[in-house]
């Protein structure tokens, strides 16, 4: 039984990877962990951002960016009725 070698330069469909780890990390940090906004910034769909997070091991970056955005809220927002 042979094991399939993972080629990190291509996605599962064989196409070249569009974004680098640095670009994905910068988008996640710049969008405070919002995956939809990060996907728009990178020009890909949200599912691809999940793939990049897994491929580049960026879960810690995502967690830190979400934590930083949640601690920045002051709790003084008022809701319009």
C-alpha positions, 0 to 999 in steps of 0.5 A: 500500500502506497501513501499519497504524497501531499503537495502543498503547492496545489489544492485538492483539485490540482490547481495552484494555491492562490494565497500564501500563509502570510496573506491569509494571516493578514486578512484574518487579522485585518478582518478581526477573524471574520471569515466572510470578510477575509474571503472577500479581501482574498478574493476567494469563497469562505470555504477556501479560507477554511482550507487555507486555515487547515493547510497553513495551520492558522487556527491560532491566528484566527483565535487570537484575532477573534479574541483581540476583537472581542476584548476591544468592545467597550459594552457602551453600544446603544441599540436603535429602536 
